[in-house]
Each structure stands twice: as structure tokens, then as C-alpha cells.
Amino acid sequence: MNNLNFWLESFDKLRVERNPFKAHIIANLLNEHEQSQYVVLQAAFVLANGAINQDQERLYGFWLAAINNNLSLSNVITQAQAVDLDALRDGINLLEEKGLIEHFLVDTLVFIRLAGSLTDNLKTILGEWCQLLSLNEAPLNDVIALTDYILGVEDPKVVKLTSTMELLLINKIWQEFYVKPLTKEMLTNSINGGIWLVEDTISIECDINLTNTVVIFKNMVTIKQINSKLILTNVGLINPVFDLYNVAMSFEQVVAVGGFDKEQKITSFTSNSTPDFSIKKSKFELINARCFKFKDKETKGLFEATVFKNCGNEYLNGGVASYKRGVKFNSCEFAECIANIGGAIYALYMLENTLFKCKINHCYSFNENRKECGLYGEYFDSGAVKYSEIFTTIAIYNVRGDNLVNGTKFLGVLEFKNNQTRGIYNIAYSSLFDTETVKQSSIDSVSNFMQKVSNIKCWSNDNV
């Protein structure tokens, strides 16, 4: 009982029993043989940096238990010391097939860096490894940044929500070591840096100011904010849900990603009585969730140089945005966004310059009569679309004014129910499409580009 090693080994065993690591991604993704391949190859890299020390040995106890309790460190090390070309080839094939290259690197670097710096030999080996797997500098930097946080390095690199980082964070690899719980008390002060987890719904009445952070929302919990400002700069959001009342929004370089259950009909940002908003140089990829719903009678704000991809919910109107009036988009891109009606936008009024230098591609609706509708406006004013590329159907309840679409390449159909000016088939189509649009779109027949239909519904601001 006086032996220090006895105490440490006993405490480690109790920790594994009482507070184990979260299950590693390969615990369920790989079978037992493949798990062994993975950990043996990982140990081979660790051994290339020198013998396993006591800290690494203790960490292996937790890590192996998070994969499979049948894994023995002594057996793993024995096999790792005998890794040959065939084992290396099979390991590489496994990592590539299962999409585990970056996960493997994180696992490897955590153990190696725990013992100190990398030897020159190992740096050479890792360099050749990355080159062999065509792993470029960007994902490698993401791996290093995450291991900084896992190991508690002082002044770690800023974590950006790239596709690689998103994959690692969603799979919760080593999450126990880098995620901090985000609470109401913490949000009362500006936060710069870190990876945070919202575990419970937060209601707050003060400004939220986040910079250089990543925030993960657990199980569709919500941040409810009133009478304040929401300021996000260089922020990554995973599965975000915000409920805002009288909140001014200022987003710059925000990346919001997520995958939701479509039956829950989630809107990521629901805003009521919006004083103003500015969202620029950002990206949204929110699968099965509508990005924004503005409940105001009139909202004033601008999306600028922002990309929306794979956003929307087939049960909700407006895949990217549902609003009454006053929302505008400058130099934005919409791709493969969906909705019940209006795959990209669902608006009561699409005013002049609503879409300026924008691209809309493959956005569509699930409503059986609007399958190709990417844009819906009950009222569509002159110059609502300018200098854009629109590859979708535009559905309009009431056409009012001339030259609705200006200087735009339009490859779709303009559907309408009512025309408040003149009989649509008795006027030149250039009244709705200016000369440059006619030229860019090769419009040669009004019947090919405009269609009067009776089943377009009025705009609605109900739950959808």
C-alpha cells in the first residue's frame, strides 16, 4: 500500500470505471479486428518518437477503454513493434475507406506531444505520411490546432470551423479535454477564443459578443436573447438555435453548420422586432433547418458576400429566409436550398435591389405545385433582381411594375397569379425583363419564360 505505482494504477482503474472517456468514433464504426489495426498503427507512430513513458501509458488506459475493453496495451505495443509494409498498407486503406485520416492524426499527435517535442525522425515520417495521403497544410493545421486545445497549450491557435474541424468536433474526439460549458454568466462578458458547449437553454438580456470561438449546441437547446445585441466575429456555430427579440445582429466571418431532424421544423435564427442586422462574409450550411425567420412587419438589414448551401426544411417556407419586407442580399450565393415554398427566399415584398449580384442554383420547393420554386414574393417590385444569376423558378402572386429582373442571366420560369398592371400576354416580355436580361437569358418567347398559374398561395406569416 505504500507503493506509489499501486495507488496511481488503482486510481486510473477507478477513473475508467467511474468517469470513462466518451466512446471513440471507432468504437462503433469499426469491427474488433479493424479497431486493433487502428490502435496498433497509432502505437507504431508513437513508438517512432521513443519509448512509451508513464504519462502516455496512463493515457492509453483511458483511450483504449473508450474503444474496446478487450484491447491490451502490452499486446498493442508488441504488434506495433512488428508493423511491416503489409500492415502499413492495410492501415492506410482502412483510414481512407472509413474517413479517419484526420482522427488518426489527432490521436497520434496527442500521445506524441504528451511526451514533449517531436523528434526529427518522426517529423520526417509524419511529413512523408501526409504527402502519401495527399493531406495538405490546411487540414494538418486544423489537427494541430485541436491538439493544442486538447493538451491545454498556452495561447493555442484560433480554431476555425472548416470542414475538417467540423468533422472532428461533431465526432467528439477528445471532447472531454477541450470543450468548456457555456453559461449565462459567461455570456455576460465578451468571449475571445475557445471551444464552447451550450448544454441547456439560456435566457439572457444583455449583449452577446463572441470572437474567434466555436460554439456547439447540444440537442437543439436554444439561446434566447432579448433587448440587446448579438455580435459574432470569426465564430463557428454547430447546430445553432437562437430565439431573438429586439436584438440587433452583427455577424462577420461566421460559419454555421448543422444537421437537424426535419420533423422538428427547426429555424436556426428566429428574430422578432429586429432593430437592424448586418451579416457578411459568412457561410451557412444548416441541413433540415431554415436559416432565418424575421417576424417583424418590416425588417431592415443586409446579407453581404455570404454563402448558403444545403439549408432549409421541406415543411417550412423559405429555406434561407422568410420575411415580410426589407431584407436584402448583396453578392450572396444560394445552392441546393429547400423549403415548402421558396427554396431560397419566401417574402411578402421583394423590393428593389432585394438580390444584387447574387447566384441562386438548384434551390427548390417541396410543395407539389412549386417543385422548382427557389424564390417566392407575393409582391415583386421593379428591379428586385439585378446583375444576378438565377437558375430557378420565380413564383409571384402579384406582379407590379416593369423590369422586375435587370442585367441577369435567368434560366427558369417566372410564374404568377395576378398582374396588377396589364394583361401579361398583351405586353412585351421586356417589360418584365430588361434588355440585358433578355440578351443574357436568350429569351425569344414569352411563353417559355412566363406562366400564369392559379394555385399560387398568398404569403403567410404563420408557423411555416
C-alpha positions in Angstrom: 0.0 0.0 0.0 3.0 2.3 0.2 3.9 1.8 -3.4 3.1 4.9 -5.5 2.6 3.0 -8.6 -0.1 0.9 -6.9 -2.0 4.0 -5.9 -1.7 5.5 -9.4 -2.7 2.3 -11.2 -5.7 1.8 -8.8 -6.9 5.4 -9.2 -6.6 5.0 -13.0 -8.7 1.8 -13.0 -11.3 3.6 -10.8 -11.4 6.5 -13.1 -12.0 4.3 -16.1 -14.9 2.7 -14.2 -16.4 5.9 -12.7 -15.6 8.5 -15.3 -14.6 6.9 -18.6 -13.8 8.7 -21.8 -16.6 9.2 -24.2 -16.8 6.3 -26.7 -14.3 6.9 -29.5 -15.7 7.2 -33.0 -14.1 3.8 -34.0 -15.9 2.0 -31.1 -19.0 1.7 -33.2 -17.6 2.5 -36.7 -15.0 -0.4 -36.9 -15.2 -4.0 -36.0 -12.9 -5.5 -33.4 -10.2 -6.5 -36.0 -10.2 -3.1 -37.6 -10.0 -1.4 -34.1 -6.9 -3.4 -33.5 -5.4 -2.4 -36.8 -6.1 1.3 -35.9 -4.6 1.3 -32.5 -1.6 -0.8 -33.5 -0.7 1.6 -36.3 -1.2 4.6 -33.9 1.1 3.0 -31.4 3.7 2.4 -34.1 3.8 6.1 -34.8 4.1 6.9 -31.1 6.9 4.4 -30.6 8.8 6.1 -33.5 9.2 9.1 -31.2 10.7 7.0 -28.4 9.6 4.5 -25.8 6.2 4.9 -24.1 6.6 6.9 -20.9 4.5 6.7 -17.8 2.1 9.6 -18.7 1.4 8.0 -22.1 0.9 4.6 -20.6 -1.7 6.0 -18.2 -3.5 7.8 -21.0 -3.6 4.7 -23.1 -5.5 3.0 -20.3 -8.4 5.5 -20.7 -8.1 5.8 -24.5 -8.2 2.0 -25.2 -11.1 1.6 -22.8 -13.1 4.1 -24.9 -12.5 2.0 -28.0 -12.8 -1.6 -26.7 -12.2 -3.1 -23.3 -10.6 -6.1 -24.9 -7.7 -4.1 -26.1 -4.5 -4.7 -24.1 -1.7 -2.1 -24.2 1.0 -4.8 -23.9 -0.4 -6.6 -26.9 -0.8 -3.4 -28.9 2.8 -2.4 -28.3 4.1 -5.9 -29.2 2.2 -5.7 -32.5 3.2 -2.1 -33.1 6.9 -3.1 -32.8 6.3 -5.6 -35.6 4.4 -3.4 -38.1 5.6 -4.2 -41.6 4.7 -2.9 -45.1 1.6 -5.0 -45.4 0.3 -3.8 -42.0 1.1 -0.2 -43.1 -0.7 -0.7 -46.4 -3.8 -2.2 -44.8 -3.9 0.5 -42.1 -3.8 3.3 -44.8 -6.6 1.6 -46.7 -8.7 1.4 -43.6 -8.2 5.0 -42.7 -9.0 6.2 -46.2 -12.0 3.9 -46.6 -13.6 4.9 -43.3 -12.6 8.7 -43.5 -10.5 8.5 -40.4 -7.2 10.1 -41.5 -7.6 13.3 -39.5 -9.0 11.5 -36.5 -5.9 9.2 -36.5 -3.6 12.1 -36.7 -5.2 13.8 -33.7 -4.9 10.5 -31.7 -1.3 10.2 -32.7 -0.2 13.7 -32.0 -1.9 13.9 -28.6 0.1 10.9 -27.4 3.4 12.1 -29.0 3.1 15.7 -27.8 2.3 14.5 -24.3 5.9 13.3 -24.1 7.3 16.6 -25.4 8.5 17.7 -28.8 8.7 15.6 -31.9 12.0 14.1 -32.9 13.5 14.9 -36.2 13.0 11.3 -37.4 9.3 11.5 -36.5 8.8 14.8 -38.3 10.3 13.2 -41.4 8.0 10.2 -41.0 4.9 12.3 -40.5 5.8 14.5 -43.4 6.1 11.5 -45.7 2.8 10.2 -44.3 0.9 13.4 -45.0 2.3 13.5 -48.5 1.4 9.9 -49.2 -2.2 10.5 -48.1 -2.3 13.9 -50.0 -3.0 15.7 -46.8 -2.4 19.3 -47.4 -1.4 22.1 -45.0 -5.0 23.3 -44.1 -6.3 20.1 -42.5 -3.0 19.5 -40.8 -3.2 22.9 -39.3 -6.7 22.0 -38.0 -5.4 18.9 -36.4 -2.6 20.8 -34.7 -5.0 23.5 -33.5 -7.3 20.9 -32.0 -4.4 19.1 -30.2 -3.3 22.4 -28.8 -6.7 22.7 -27.1 -6.7 19.0 -26.0 -3.2 19.4 -24.4 -4.0 22.8 -22.9 -1.3 24.6 -24.7 -0.9 28.3 -23.8 -2.2 30.6 -26.5 -3.4 27.9 -28.8 -4.1 28.5 -32.5 -7.5 30.0 -33.3 -9.9 27.2 -34.3 -11.8 27.9 -37.5 -14.9 25.8 -38.4 -13.5 24.2 -41.6 -14.9 21.0 -43.0 -12.1 19.1 -41.2 -12.6 20.8 -37.9 -16.4 20.3 -38.2 -15.9 16.6 -38.7 -13.6 16.3 -35.7 -15.8 18.3 -33.4 -19.1 16.5 -34.4 -17.4 13.2 -33.7 -16.5 14.5 -30.2 -12.9 13.2 -30.5 -11.2 14.0 -27.1 -14.0 16.4 -26.4 -13.6 16.0 -22.6 -10.3 17.9 -22.8 -11.2 21.0 -24.9 -14.9 21.9 -24.6 -16.0 24.3 -21.9 -19.6 24.7 -20.8 -21.1 28.0 -22.0 -23.3 29.5 -19.3 -25.4 32.6 -18.9 -22.9 34.1 -16.5 -20.0 33.7 -19.0 -22.1 35.3 -21.8 -22.4 38.5 -19.8 -18.8 39.2 -20.7 -17.2 39.2 -24.2 -15.6 35.9 -25.1 -12.5 35.7 -27.2 -11.3 32.2 -28.2 -12.1 28.7 -27.1 -14.5 25.9 -28.0 -17.8 26.0 -26.0 -20.8 23.8 -25.5 -24.3 25.0 -24.8 -25.8 22.1 -22.8 -29.0 23.8 -21.6 -31.3 26.6 -22.9 -30.0 30.0 -21.9 -32.2 33.1 -21.5 -30.3 36.4 -21.4 -31.0 40.1 -21.6 -27.6 41.6 -22.4 -25.2 41.9 -25.3 -23.5 38.7 -26.5 -20.1 39.3 -28.1 -18.1 36.3 -29.3 -14.8 36.4 -31.2 -12.6 33.6 -32.5 -14.7 31.0 -30.9 -16.6 27.8 -31.8 -19.9 27.1 -30.1 -21.6 23.7 -30.1 -25.3 23.5 -29.3 -26.4 20.2 -27.7 -29.7 18.5 -28.6 -31.4 21.6 -30.1 -31.0 23.7 -26.9 -31.7 27.4 -27.5 -30.1 30.8 -26.7 -33.0 33.1 -26.0 -31.9 36.8 -26.1 -33.9 40.0 -25.8 -33.3 43.8 -25.9 -29.6 43.7 -26.8 -27.1 42.9 -29.5 -25.7 39.7 -30.9 -22.2 40.3 -32.2 -20.3 37.4 -33.7 -16.9 37.8 -35.4 -14.9 34.8 -36.7 -17.2 32.4 -35.0 -18.2 28.8 -35.8 -21.6 27.5 -34.8 -22.6 23.9 -34.8 -26.4 23.1 -34.7 -27.2 26.7 -33.6 -30.7 27.7 -32.4 -31.3 31.3 -31.4 -34.6 32.9 -30.4 -34.2 36.7 -30.6 -36.5 39.6 -29.6 -35.4 43.2 -30.2 -31.9 42.1 -30.9 -29.6 43.8 -33.4 -27.4 41.3 -35.2 -23.9 41.9 -36.5 -22.2 38.8 -38.0 -18.8 38.8 -39.8 -17.0 35.6 -40.9 -19.5 33.3 -39.2 -19.7 29.7 -40.2 -22.9 28.0 -39.1 -23.3 24.2 -39.8 -25.6 21.6 -38.6 -27.7 18.6 -39.3 -31.2 18.6 -37.8 -34.3 16.3 -37.7 -36.6 17.7 -40.3 -39.7 16.6 -38.3 -38.7 19.1 -35.6 -39.0 22.0 -38.1 -36.1 24.0 -36.7 -35.3 27.6 -37.6 -31.8 28.5 -36.5 -32.3 32.2 -36.1 -35.8 33.4 -35.3 -35.9 37.1 -34.9 -38.8 39.3 -33.8 -38.8 43.1 -33.7 -35.3 43.2 -35.3 -33.8 46.7 -34.9 -31.3 46.1 -37.7 -28.9 43.4 -38.9 -25.7 43.0 -40.9 -24.4 39.6 -41.9 -21.4 39.5 -44.1 -18.5 37.2 -45.3 -20.3 34.2 -43.7 -21.4 30.7 -44.6 -24.5 28.7 -43.6 -25.0 25.0 -44.2 -27.9 24.0 -42.0 -29.4 20.8 -43.2 -33.1 20.4 -42.5 -33.2 23.8 -40.8 -34.4 27.2 -42.1 -31.7 29.8 -41.5 -33.6 32.9 -40.7 -37.2 33.9 -40.0 -38.0 37.5 -39.4 -41.3 38.1 -37.8 -41.3 41.9 -38.0 -43.7 43.9 -40.0 -40.6 45.5 -41.6 -37.0 44.4 -41.2 -34.1 46.4 -42.4 -30.9 44.5 -42.9 -28.3 43.2 -45.4 -26.7 39.8 -46.1 -23.5 40.5 -48.0 -20.9 38.2 -49.5 -22.5 35.2 -47.8 -23.0 31.6 -48.9 -26.0 29.5 -48.2 -25.7 25.8 -49.1 -28.0 22.8 -48.3 -30.1 24.9 -46.0 -33.9 24.7 -45.4 -36.7 22.4 -44.3 -39.3 20.8 -46.6 -42.0 21.7 -44.1 -41.1 25.4 -43.7 -41.4 28.3 -46.1 -38.1 30.0 -47.2 -35.0 27.7 -46.9 -32.7 30.6 -46.2 -35.1 33.4 -45.1 -38.8 34.1 -44.5 -39.7 37.7 -44.0 -42.2 40.4 -44.8 -40.0 43.2 -46.3 -36.7 45.0 -46.1 -34.3 42.1 -46.2 -31.7 42.4 -49.0 -28.8 40.2 -50.4 -25.7 41.6 -52.0 -23.1 39.3 -53.6 -24.6 36.2 -52.0 -24.7 32.6 -53.2 -27.5 30.1 -52.7 -27.1 26.4 -53.6 -29.3 23.4 -53.1 -31.5 25.1 -50.5 -35.0 23.7 -50.0 -38.3 24.7 -48.5 -42.0 24.0 -48.6 -42.3 27.1 -50.7 -39.4 29.3 -51.8 -36.3 27.2 -51.6 -34.1 30.2 -51.1 -36.4 33.1 -50.2 -40.0 33.5 -49.1 -41.1 37.1 -48.8 -44.2 39.2 -48.8 -42.4 42.1 -50.6 -39.3 41.7 -52.7 -38.4 45.3 -53.0 -35.9 46.9 -55.4 -32.3 45.5 -55.1 -33.5 42.6 -53.0 -31.0 40.4 -54.9 -27.9 42.3 -56.2 -25.1 40.4 -57.8 -26.3 37.1 -56.4 -26.3 33.5 -57.6 -29.2 31.0 -57.0 -28.7 27.5 -58.2 -30.8 24.3 -57.6 -33.0 25.8 -54.9 -36.5 24.3 -54.9 -39.7 23.7 -53.1 -41.5 20.6 -51.8 -45.0 22.0 -52.3 -46.3 19.8 -55.1 -47.1 22.7 -57.3 -43.9 24.6 -56.7 -41.3 22.0 -57.1 -38.8 24.3 -58.8 -39.6 27.5 -57.0 -36.5 29.0 -55.5 -37.9 32.5 -55.0 -41.3 33.5 -53.8 -42.6 37.0 -53.5 -46.3 38.0 -53.1 -45.3 41.4 -54.4 -42.3 41.7 -56.7 -41.2 45.3 -57.4 -39.3 46.7 -60.3 -35.5 45.9 -60.1 -36.0 43.3 -57.3 -33.3 41.2 -59.0 -30.2 42.9 -60.5 -27.0 41.7 -62.1 -27.5 38.1 -60.8 -27.6 34.5 -62.0 -31.0 32.9 -61.2 -31.3 29.2 -62.1 -34.7 28.5 -60.6 -38.4 29.3 -61.0 -39.6 32.6 -59.5 -43.2 32.5 -58.2 -45.0 35.8 -57.8 -48.6 36.3 -56.5 -48.9 39.9 -57.7 -46.7 41.3 -60.5 -46.4 45.1 -60.1 -44.2 47.3 -62.1 -41.9 46.7 -65.1 -38.3 45.4 -65.4 -38.5 43.1 -62.4 -35.3 41.4 -63.4 -32.3 43.5 -64.6 -29.0 42.6 -66.1 -29.4 39.0 -65.0 -28.9 35.6 -66.5 -32.2 33.9 -65.9 -32.7 30.2 -66.6 -36.0 29.4 -65.1 -39.7 30.2 -65.3 -41.5 33.2 -63.9 -44.8 32.1 -62.6 -47.5 34.5 -61.4 -51.1 34.5 -60.4 -52.1 38.2 -60.8 -50.8 41.0 -62.8 -51.7 44.4 -61.4 -50.6 46.4 -64.5 -51.6 44.9 -67.8 -52.6 41.6 -69.3 -49.4 39.7 -69.2 -49.7 38.2 -72.7 -50.5 41.5 -74.3 -47.2 43.2 -73.3 -43.7 42.7 -74.5 -41.7 40.4 -72.2 -39.0 43.1 -72.0 -41.4 44.9 -69.6 -40.5 42.3 -67.0 -37.0 41.5 -68.2 -34.8 44.4 -69.2 -32.9 44.3 -72.5 -29.7 42.9 -70.9 -31.6 40.1 -69.2 -33.3 39.2 -72.4 -29.9 39.1 -74.1 -28.1 37.0 -71.4 -31.0 34.6 -71.0 -31.7 34.1 -74.7 -35.3 35.0 -74.2 -37.1 34.5 -77.5 -40.6 33.6 -76.5 -42.7 34.9 -73.7 -44.4 31.5 -73.2 -41.1 29.9 -72.5 -40.3 32.1 -69.5 -43.6 33.3 -68.1 -46.5 31.2 -67.0 -49.8 32.3 -65.4 -51.0 29.7 -62.8 -53.9 29.8 -60.4 -52.6 27.8 -57.5 -50.0 30.2 -56.0 -50.9 30.9 -52.4 -50.8 34.2 -50.6 -47.8 34.9 -48.4 -48.3 33.7 -44.8 -46.5 34.5 -41.6 -47.9 31.6 -39.6 -45.8 28.8 -38.1 -44.4 27.9 -41.5 
